[in-house]
Amino acid sequence: MQIKNLHISHSAMTPLNLPPITPVCRRTQQGQVQIYDNLRGKFVALTPEEWVRQHFVAFLTMHKGYNPTLMANEIGLTLNGTRRRCDTVVFDRYSRPLAIVEYKAPDIAITQRVFDQIVRYNMVMQAPYLMVSNGISHYCCAIDIAARTYSFLRDIPEYSTLKIPV
């Protein structure tokens, strides 16, 4: 199968409220445009949601000090007998979930329904931080699992400031 690398300009996709990246993209023989996902180590279909994911992961690693070796995309879990996938999970150095990140395409509003989805995933993962982004708006809340409370943070935190539960 012959595959050609191509340049995807930021003007070709919806402009995001994230620092620009220089993604590695290609077009398959069948015409599908793919983007390289460093965390998964493979090319994946370039969708609007994937465009957000790649930018947000780069933002976390290049601007917020997150170690890519402590992050993974598309982490499977079972919720009420159904297989689901977390978009991105950030781990601590003991491989415990530290944050779950949920992405939506830029034209999808971040609503209560989006937060309900990530909260359901967190019933299984038990991460102390939840993040949601559509590339335009970004939210992070800190969860006190024991007290069953949460608080929204003003900004996406630096990795070094994340409080790891004992």
Disulfide bonds with the S-S distance in Angstrom:
none
